[in-house]
Amino acid sequence: MKRTDDYRAKIEMWARQPHVEPLPYGVRIPGLTVKRFSSYAEFNQWKRQQILKLAQLDPKEWQIPYDDSAAS
């Protein structure tokens, strides 16, 4: 049995560390719109393309600081 399958282990882990710090920014993915796919292969190909585009962008273009009023 994996630790992730053991609910008691999960509860004990959460009890030891009840608060997890959030990321200091949100993520905005430019050009992301609703899209339907006819297969998982098509979806995975589109997802790879989006990840490559995101990797080429400057982080300022896709990171939204939480203290930014425009993010709310």
Protein Blocks (a to p, Z undefined) as FASTA:
>chain_A
ZZklmmklmmmmmmmmmbccddfbdcddehiacdddfbfklmmmmmmmmmmmmmmpcfkl
mpccfklmklZZ
